[in-house]
Amino acid sequence: MTGSDPVVRRMSITRREFIRTLPDALGTAEFVVCGDRFTVAAYGRTVEIAFVEEVALQIASLTLPFARIELSFDGYDAGQIAAFMRRFDLYFQRGGG
């Protein structure tokens, strides 16, 4: 899928937490970091992930960090993107309740 719109997630997460979880979410520690961009290339396919820090949410004395995560896929079909996102979302999901 070249040139398609990126998959976007808004997460309550710091850059440090994101980087710590990313290898498990990707299933590999093999990725290139350039600032707030992370690139994973394997088997002729590429995923580019942008971490865009957003304004933190303030609720009374609680401050929650927020980031916009943009994932751009090259060489992936729709099924491969869906499988990638299932794993990615699973590793970044937060419990609540």
TORVO-678659 format. One record per atom (N, C-alpha, C, O): atom name; x, y, z; residue in three letters. Coordinates in pm, 1 decimal. Example, Ala and Ser with C-alpha at 12.3 -4.5 7.8 and 13.67 -1.06 7.14 Angstrom:
<recs>
["N",[1319.0,-569.0,780.0],"ALA"]
["CA",[1230.0,-450.0,780.0],"ALA"]
["C",[1320.0,-330.0,780.0],"ALA"]
["O",[1423.6,-331.9,846.5],"ALA"]
["N",[1285.0,-225.0,708.0],"SER"]
["CA",[1367.0,-106.0,714.0],"SER"]
["C",[1290.0,3.0,787.0],"SER"]
["O",[1340.9,113.8,803.9],"SER"]
</recs>
This chain:
<recs>
["N",[84.8,-118.2,0.0],"MET"]
["CA",[0.0,0.0,0.0],"MET"]
["C",[88.3,123.0,0.0],"MET"]
["O",[130.7,166.7,107.0],"MET"]
["N",[116.0,177.4,-108.7],"THR"]
["CA",[200.7,294.3,-118.1],"THR"]
["C",[114.3,417.0,-137.0],"THR"]
["O",[19.9,416.2,-216.1],"THR"]
["N",[147.2,523.4,-63.4],"GLY"]
["CA",[74.9,648.0,-81.8],"GLY"]
["C",[-60.6,653.4,-14.3],"GLY"]
["O",[-134.5,750.0,-33.5],"GLY"]
["N",[-95.4,552.3,64.2],"SER"]
["CA",[-224.1,555.6,132.2],"SER"]
["C",[-215.3,644.0,255.9],"SER"]
["O",[-106.4,677.5,302.6],"SER"]
["N",[-330.4,680.6,307.4],"ASP"]
["CA",[-333.8,762.1,428.7],"ASP"]
["C",[-277.2,682.3,545.5],"ASP"]
["O",[-295.9,560.9,553.3],"ASP"]
["N",[-208.5,750.2,635.5],"PRO"]
["CA",[-153.6,678.6,751.6],"PRO"]
["C",[-264.9,633.4,846.2],"PRO"]
["O",[-373.4,691.5,848.9],"PRO"]
["N",[-236.1,529.9,922.8],"VAL"]
["CA",[-323.8,486.8,1031.2],"VAL"]
["C",[-284.4,572.7,1151.1],"VAL"]
["O",[-166.2,585.7,1183.1],"VAL"]
["N",[-383.4,630.6,1216.3],"VAL"]
["CA",[-356.4,724.2,1325.9],"VAL"]
["C",[-415.6,671.0,1456.0],"VAL"]
["O",[-528.6,622.2,1459.5],"VAL"]
["N",[-337.9,681.4,1561.4],"ARG"]
["CA",[-384.4,649.6,1696.3],"ARG"]
["C",[-348.5,766.8,1786.5],"ARG"]
["O",[-239.6,823.1,1775.3],"ARG"]
["N",[-439.2,803.4,1875.4],"ARG"]
["CA",[-408.4,901.2,1981.1],"ARG"]
["C",[-391.3,820.5,2108.5],"ARG"]
["O",[-478.2,741.8,2145.8],"ARG"]
["N",[-279.5,840.7,2174.1],"MET"]
["CA",[-247.5,761.5,2292.9],"MET"]
["C",[-207.8,851.6,2408.3],"MET"]
["O",[-145.3,956.0,2389.6],"MET"]
["N",[-245.2,808.9,2527.5],"SER"]
["CA",[-195.9,875.0,2647.9],"SER"]
["C",[-67.2,803.2,2685.1],"SER"]
["O",[-67.8,702.8,2756.3],"SER"]
["N",[44.6,858.1,2634.2],"ILE"]
["CA",[173.5,791.6,2651.7],"ILE"]
["C",[285.5,892.9,2634.8],"ILE"]
["O",[273.0,988.2,2557.8],"ILE"]
["N",[393.8,872.2,2706.2],"THR"]
["CA",[512.2,955.7,2688.1],"THR"]
["C",[599.7,892.8,2579.9],"THR"]
["O",[583.1,775.8,2545.3],"THR"]
["N",[691.9,970.9,2527.6],"ARG"]
["CA",[784.2,919.1,2425.9],"ARG"]
["C",[866.7,804.6,2485.5],"ARG"]
["O",[890.2,703.2,2419.8],"ARG"]
["N",[909.8,821.8,2609.1],"ARG"]
["CA",[989.3,717.0,2675.6],"ARG"]
["C",[911.9,585.3,2687.4],"ARG"]
["O",[966.0,478.7,2658.1],"ARG"]
["N",[785.8,592.6,2730.0],"GLU"]
["CA",[702.6,471.9,2739.7],"GLU"]
["C",[681.3,409.9,2601.5],"GLU"]
["O",[683.0,287.8,2585.8],"GLU"]
["N",[661.2,496.4,2501.6],"PHE"]
["CA",[639.5,449.0,2365.8],"PHE"]
["C",[760.9,370.1,2316.4],"PHE"]
["O",[746.4,260.3,2262.7],"PHE"]
["N",[879.3,426.0,2334.6],"ILE"]
["CA",[1001.6,360.6,2289.3],"ILE"]
["C",[1025.0,229.9,2364.8],"ILE"]
["O",[1073.0,132.4,2306.8],"ILE"]
["N",[992.0,227.5,2491.4],"ARG"]
["CA",[1010.4,106.5,2571.6],"ARG"]
["C",[918.1,-7.4,2523.9],"ARG"]
["O",[958.3,-123.7,2526.6],"ARG"]
["N",[797.6,24.1,2481.0],"THR"]
["CA",[700.0,-76.4,2440.0],"THR"]
["C",[713.1,-113.3,2292.5],"THR"]
["O",[673.4,-222.7,2252.4],"THR"]
["N",[767.8,-24.0,2212.1],"LEU"]
["CA",[770.3,-42.1,2066.5],"LEU"]
["C",[831.0,-174.9,2019.2],"LEU"]
["O",[770.9,-238.6,1932.6],"LEU"]
["N",[946.1,-220.7,2070.3],"PRO"]
["CA",[999.9,-347.9,2020.4],"PRO"]
["C",[903.1,-465.9,2036.4],"PRO"]
["O",[892.4,-549.6,1946.7],"PRO"]
["N",[833.4,-472.8,2148.6],"ASP"]
["CA",[736.2,-580.7,2169.1],"ASP"]
["C",[617.5,-565.7,2074.5],"ASP"]
["O",[568.3,-664.2,2019.4],"ASP"]
["N",[572.2,-442.8,2056.1],"ALA"]
["CA",[458.1,-418.3,1967.2],"ALA"]
["C",[492.4,-451.1,1822.5],"ALA"]
["O",[405.9,-494.8,1746.6],"ALA"]
["N",[617.5,-430.5,1784.2],"LEU"]
["CA",[661.0,-459.1,1647.6],"LEU"]
["C",[700.2,-605.2,1629.1],"LEU"]
["O",[698.5,-656.9,1517.4],"LEU"]
["N",[735.1,-670.9,1738.1],"GLY"]
["CA",[784.7,-806.7,1727.9],"GLY"]
["C",[931.9,-811.1,1688.7],"GLY"]
["O",[983.8,-916.3,1651.6],"GLY"]
["N",[999.2,-695.6,1697.2],"THR"]
["CA",[1141.1,-687.3,1664.0],"THR"]
["C",[1202.4,-564.6,1730.3],"THR"]
["O",[1134.9,-464.1,1752.5],"THR"]
["N",[1328.3,-574.3,1760.7],"ALA"]
["CA",[1400.8,-458.2,1812.4],"ALA"]
["C",[1476.8,-390.5,1699.5],"ALA"]
["O",[1553.0,-296.6,1722.5],"ALA"]
["N",[1456.0,-438.4,1577.8],"GLU"]
["CA",[1526.6,-388.0,1460.8],"GLU"]
["C",[1447.4,-274.7,1395.7],"GLU"]
["O",[1362.0,-298.2,1310.2],"GLU"]
["N",[1476.9,-152.8,1437.2],"PHE"]
["CA",[1415.6,-36.8,1373.1],"PHE"]
["C",[1510.9,80.4,1383.4],"PHE"]
["O",[1598.7,83.8,1469.7],"PHE"]
["N",[1492.6,175.9,1294.7],"VAL"]
["CA",[1579.1,292.7,1289.6],"VAL"]
["C",[1505.8,410.1,1351.8],"VAL"]
["O",[1389.0,434.1,1321.1],"VAL"]
["N",[1573.7,483.6,1439.2],"VAL"]
["CA",[1514.6,600.6,1504.0],"VAL"]
["C",[1582.3,725.1,1447.9],"VAL"]
["O",[1704.9,734.9,1443.8],"VAL"]
["N",[1500.7,818.5,1405.5],"CYS"]
["CA",[1549.6,947.9,1359.0],"CYS"]
["C",[1457.0,1053.4,1419.1],"CYS"]
["O",[1351.1,1083.1,1363.9],"CYS"]
["N",[1498.2,1109.6,1532.9],"GLY"]
["CA",[1412.6,1205.2,1602.8],"GLY"]
["C",[1289.5,1135.1,1656.6],"GLY"]
["O",[1299.8,1041.7,1736.1],"GLY"]
["N",[1173.4,1180.2,1613.2],"ASP"]
["CA",[1046.6,1119.4,1654.9],"ASP"]
["C",[987.0,1031.9,1545.1],"ASP"]
["O",[865.8,1010.9,1540.4],"ASP"]
["N",[1072.6,981.0,1456.9],"ARG"]
["CA",[1030.4,889.1,1350.8],"ARG"]
["C",[1101.7,756.2,1369.5],"ARG"]
["O",[1221.1,750.4,1399.1],"ARG"]
["N",[1024.8,649.9,1351.3],"PHE"]
["CA",[1074.4,514.2,1368.5],"PHE"]
["C",[1043.8,438.6,1239.5],"PHE"]
["O",[930.2,439.7,1191.9],"PHE"]
["N",[1144.8,373.1,1183.1],"THR"]
["CA",[1126.9,301.9,1056.8],"THR"]
["C",[1162.0,155.5,1075.0],"THR"]
["O",[1268.0,120.9,1127.0],"THR"]
["N",[1069.7,69.8,1030.7],"VAL"]
["CA",[1089.6,-74.5,1034.1],"VAL"]
["C",[1085.8,-122.4,889.3],"VAL"]
["O",[986.6,-101.8,819.4],"VAL"]
["N",[1192.9,-186.0,844.7],"ALA"]
["CA",[1198.9,-238.0,708.3],"ALA"]
["C",[1235.1,-385.8,714.1],"ALA"]
["O",[1336.8,-424.3,771.7],"ALA"]
["N",[1149.6,-467.9,653.3],"ALA"]
["CA",[1175.8,-611.4,648.3],"ALA"]
["C",[1095.1,-673.7,534.7],"ALA"]
["O",[981.6,-634.0,508.4],"ALA"]
["N",[1154.9,-770.7,468.6],"TYR"]
["CA",[1086.9,-847.2,364.0],"TYR"]
["C",[1029.7,-758.0,253.6],"TYR"]
["O",[922.8,-786.5,199.6],"TYR"]
["N",[1099.8,-651.6,220.7],"GLY"]
["CA",[1054.4,-563.5,113.7],"GLY"]
["C",[939.4,-472.3,152.0],"GLY"]
["O",[878.9,-408.4,65.9],"GLY"]
["N",[908.8,-466.0,282.1],"ARG"]
["CA",[799.4,-380.0,330.1],"ARG"]
["C",[856.3,-280.9,430.6],"ARG"]
["O",[957.3,-307.2,496.0],"ARG"]
["N",[790.2,-167.2,441.5],"THR"]
["CA",[835.1,-64.3,535.3],"THR"]
["C",[716.5,-7.3,611.3],"THR"]
["O",[609.4,15.8,555.2],"THR"]
["N",[738.3,14.7,740.4],"VAL"]
["CA",[642.7,87.6,824.1],"VAL"]
["C",[717.2,207.6,879.7],"VAL"]
["O",[823.6,193.0,939.8],"VAL"]
["N",[661.8,325.2,859.8],"GLU"]
["CA",[717.1,447.1,917.8],"GLU"]
["C",[619.9,492.0,1026.4],"GLU"]
["O",[499.9,505.2,1002.4],"GLU"]
["N",[673.1,515.2,1145.3],"ILE"]
["CA",[590.2,554.9,1259.3],"ILE"]
["C",[636.6,691.3,1306.8],"ILE"]
["O",[754.2,711.5,1336.8],"ILE"]
["N",[542.3,784.7,1313.3],"ALA"]
["CA",[573.0,919.2,1363.2],"ALA"]
["C",[508.3,936.4,1499.8],"ALA"]
["O",[389.9,908.2,1518.0],"ALA"]
["N",[587.4,982.8,1594.9],"PHE"]
["CA",[538.8,1013.6,1729.8],"PHE"]
["C",[526.8,1165.1,1737.4],"PHE"]
["O",[627.1,1236.2,1731.5],"PHE"]
["N",[404.2,1214.2,1750.3],"VAL"]
["CA",[380.2,1358.6,1754.5],"VAL"]
["C",[321.4,1392.0,1890.9],"VAL"]
["O",[205.9,1360.3,1919.5],"VAL"]
["N",[401.8,1456.0,1974.1],"GLU"]
["CA",[355.5,1491.6,2108.1],"GLU"]
["C",[246.3,1597.5,2098.3],"GLU"]
["O",[259.7,1694.7,2024.0],"GLU"]
["N",[139.0,1578.3,2172.9],"GLU"]
["CA",[28.4,1673.6,2176.3],"GLU"]
["C",[18.8,1736.6,2315.4],"GLU"]
["O",[89.8,1697.0,2407.8],"GLU"]
["N",[-67.9,1832.9,2328.2],"VAL"]
["CA",[-89.5,1899.9,2456.1],"VAL"]
["C",[-144.3,1798.9,2556.7],"VAL"]
["O",[-236.7,1723.5,2526.3],"VAL"]
["N",[-87.2,1798.2,2674.9],"ALA"]
["CA",[-131.2,1707.0,2781.1],"ALA"]
["C",[-271.4,1743.8,2826.3],"ALA"]
["O",[-310.8,1860.4,2822.4],"ALA"]
["N",[-345.3,1644.4,2868.6],"LEU"]
["CA",[-480.4,1663.3,2921.1],"LEU"]
["C",[-470.5,1684.3,3072.1],"LEU"]
["O",[-410.5,1603.3,3142.8],"LEU"]
["N",[-529.2,1792.3,3120.6],"GLN"]
["CA",[-527.6,1824.0,3263.0],"GLN"]
["C",[-666.1,1798.2,3320.8],"GLN"]
["O",[-763.9,1858.3,3276.5],"GLN"]
["N",[-675.3,1709.2,3419.5],"ILE"]
["CA",[-799.5,1680.1,3490.4],"ILE"]
["C",[-770.4,1700.3,3638.2],"ILE"]
["O",[-704.7,1617.6,3701.4],"ILE"]
["N",[-819.9,1811.3,3692.9],"ALA"]
["CA",[-789.3,1848.8,3831.8],"ALA"]
["C",[-637.2,1850.0,3849.1],"ALA"]
["O",[-567.9,1923.5,3778.8],"ALA"]
["N",[-585.5,1770.7,3940.6],"SER"]
["CA",[-440.5,1769.9,3962.4],"SER"]
["C",[-369.9,1661.8,3880.0],"SER"]
["O",[-248.7,1643.8,3891.7],"SER"]
["N",[-445.2,1590.7,3797.5],"LEU"]
["CA",[-390.5,1483.2,3714.6],"LEU"]
["C",[-355.9,1535.9,3575.8],"LEU"]
["O",[-439.0,1599.9,3511.4],"LEU"]
["N",[-235.0,1509.8,3529.5],"THR"]
["CA",[-193.2,1547.8,3395.6],"THR"]
["C",[-163.0,1421.4,3315.7],"THR"]
["O",[-80.6,1339.7,3356.8],"THR"]
["N",[-229.6,1405.5,3201.8],"LEU"]
["CA",[-207.9,1289.6,3116.1],"LEU"]
["C",[-138.0,1333.0,2987.6],"LEU"]
["O",[-187.5,1420.9,2917.0],"LEU"]
["N",[-23.7,1272.6,2956.7],"PRO"]
["CA",[43.8,1305.6,2831.5],"PRO"]
["C",[-34.7,1249.1,2713.6],"PRO"]
["O",[-100.7,1146.1,2726.9],"PRO"]
["N",[-28.3,1314.6,2600.2],"PHE"]
["CA",[-94.0,1263.3,2480.7],"PHE"]
["C",[-1.0,1272.1,2362.6],"PHE"]
["O",[80.3,1363.9,2351.8],"PHE"]
["N",[-14.1,1175.3,2274.0],"ALA"]
["CA",[63.6,1174.6,2151.1],"ALA"]
["C",[-23.3,1123.9,2037.2],"ALA"]
["O",[-111.4,1040.0,2056.0],"ALA"]
["N",[3.5,1176.5,1920.0],"ARG"]
["CA",[-58.8,1127.8,1797.0],"ARG"]
["C",[45.1,1037.4,1731.8],"ARG"]
["O",[157.8,1079.2,1705.5],"ARG"]
["N",[5.8,913.6,1706.2],"ILE"]
["CA",[93.9,816.0,1644.0],"ILE"]
["C",[43.1,792.2,1502.3],"ILE"]
["O",[-71.8,752.4,1483.0],"ILE"]
["N",[128.2,816.2,1403.6],"GLU"]
["CA",[91.3,797.6,1262.6],"GLU"]
["C",[175.1,685.5,1204.5],"GLU"]
["O",[298.1,690.6,1208.3],"GLU"]
["N",[108.9,584.2,1151.0],"LEU"]
["CA",[177.6,469.7,1092.7],"LEU"]
["C",[151.5,468.3,942.8],"LEU"]
["O",[36.5,462.0,899.6],"LEU"]
["N",[257.4,474.0,864.0],"SER"]
["CA",[246.9,471.8,717.7],"SER"]
["C",[308.4,341.6,668.1],"SER"]
["O",[419.8,306.1,706.7],"SER"]
["N",[235.9,271.2,582.9],"PHE"]
["CA",[275.9,139.2,535.6],"PHE"]
["C",[312.6,143.5,388.0],"PHE"]
["O",[244.5,207.6,307.9],"PHE"]
["N",[420.4,74.9,353.0],"ASP"]
["CA",[461.5,61.1,214.0],"ASP"]
["C",[490.0,-86.7,188.2],"ASP"]
["O",[572.4,-147.0,256.8],"ASP"]
["N",[422.7,-144.3,90.5],"GLY"]
["CA",[443.1,-284.8,57.1],"GLY"]
["C",[352.1,-380.2,132.0],"GLY"]
["O",[367.0,-501.8,119.7],"GLY"]
["N",[259.4,-328.4,208.4],"TYR"]
["CA",[165.0,-410.4,285.3],"TYR"]
["C",[30.0,-413.3,215.8],"TYR"]
["O",[-13.8,-312.4,160.6],"TYR"]
["N",[-36.5,-529.0,218.2],"ASP"]
["CA",[-175.1,-532.8,171.4],"ASP"]
["C",[-266.4,-509.6,292.1],"ASP"]
["O",[-219.2,-502.8,405.6],"ASP"]
["N",[-395.1,-497.7,267.7],"ALA"]
["CA",[-490.8,-464.9,374.4],"ALA"]
["C",[-488.2,-567.3,487.5],"ALA"]
["O",[-498.2,-529.6,604.3],"ALA"]
["N",[-475.0,-694.4,455.8],"GLY"]
["CA",[-470.2,-798.8,558.9],"GLY"]
["C",[-345.4,-789.4,644.8],"GLY"]
["O",[-351.0,-811.0,765.8],"GLY"]
["N",[-232.8,-757.2,582.5],"GLN"]
["CA",[-108.1,-742.5,657.2],"GLN"]
["C",[-112.0,-619.9,748.3],"GLN"]
["O",[-60.4,-623.3,860.0],"GLN"]
["N",[-173.0,-512.7,700.7],"ILE"]
["CA",[-187.9,-392.6,784.4],"ILE"]
["C",[-276.9,-424.3,903.9],"ILE"]
["O",[-245.5,-386.3,1016.7],"ILE"]
["N",[-387.5,-493.6,879.7],"ALA"]
["CA",[-479.9,-528.8,988.1],"ALA"]
["C",[-408.8,-615.6,1092.4],"ALA"]
["O",[-425.5,-593.7,1212.4],"ALA"]
["N",[-330.4,-713.1,1048.2],"ALA"]
["CA",[-258.3,-799.9,1141.6],"ALA"]
["C",[-154.0,-719.6,1220.0],"ALA"]
["O",[-139.4,-737.5,1340.9],"ALA"]
["N",[-83.1,-632.8,1151.8],"PHE"]
["CA",[16.5,-548.0,1218.1],"PHE"]
["C",[-51.0,-462.2,1324.2],"PHE"]
["O",[-1.2,-452.5,1436.3],"PHE"]
["N",[-163.3,-400.1,1290.7],"MET"]
["CA",[-232.0,-310.1,1383.2],"MET"]
["C",[-292.8,-385.4,1501.8],"MET"]
["O",[-299.0,-331.1,1612.1],"MET"]
["N",[-337.7,-509.5,1480.7],"ARG"]
["CA",[-389.3,-588.6,1593.5],"ARG"]
["C",[-279.9,-606.8,1698.6],"ARG"]
["O",[-303.5,-586.8,1817.8],"ARG"]
["N",[-161.5,-644.6,1654.2],"ARG"]
["CA",[-50.7,-664.7,1748.4],"ARG"]
["C",[-10.4,-531.7,1812.1],"ARG"]
["O",[7.4,-524.0,1933.7],"ARG"]
["N",[3.9,-427.7,1730.7],"PHE"]
["CA",[43.0,-295.9,1779.1],"PHE"]
["C",[-55.2,-247.5,1885.2],"PHE"]
["O",[-13.9,-204.8,1993.0],"PHE"]
["N",[-183.8,-253.9,1855.7],"ASP"]
["CA",[-286.5,-208.8,1949.6],"ASP"]
["C",[-286.8,-292.3,2077.3],"ASP"]
["O",[-305.9,-238.3,2186.2],"ASP"]
["N",[-266.0,-421.8,2065.2],"LEU"]
["CA",[-264.6,-509.4,2182.5],"LEU"]
["C",[-154.0,-468.6,2279.7],"LEU"]
["O",[-176.8,-462.6,2400.5],"LEU"]
["N",[-36.4,-440.8,2228.5],"TYR"]
["CA",[74.9,-404.7,2315.6],"TYR"]
["C",[62.9,-264.7,2374.7],"TYR"]
["O",[121.5,-236.0,2479.1],"TYR"]
["N",[-12.0,-178.5,2309.0],"PHE"]
["CA",[-26.5,-42.6,2361.1],"PHE"]
["C",[-158.0,-18.2,2434.5],"PHE"]
["O",[-180.9,92.0,2484.4],"PHE"]
["N",[-244.0,-118.6,2441.7],"GLN"]
["CA",[-371.4,-96.1,2510.7],"GLN"]
["C",[-347.3,-79.0,2659.3],"GLN"]
["O",[-256.0,-137.8,2717.2],"GLN"]
["N",[-431.1,2.5,2718.4],"ARG"]
["CA",[-421.2,29.1,2863.1],"ARG"]
["C",[-545.1,-27.1,2931.0],"ARG"]
["O",[-655.4,-22.7,2876.4],"ARG"]
["N",[-525.2,-79.0,3048.9],"GLY"]
["CA",[-638.2,-128.3,3126.7],"GLY"]
["C",[-711.2,-13.0,3192.6],"GLY"]
["O",[-655.4,95.5,3209.1],"GLY"]
["N",[-831.0,-35.5,3228.8],"GLY"]
["CA",[-910.0,67.6,3296.5],"GLY"]
["C",[-1026.0,2.1,3368.3],"GLY"]
["O",[-1046.3,-119.1,3361.3],"GLY"]
["N",[-1101.1,85.2,3436.9],"GLY"]
["CA",[-1221.8,30.8,3497.2],"GLY"]
["C",[-1221.1,29.5,3640.6],"GLY"]
["O",[-1318.1,-14.4,3702.4],"GLY"]
</recs>
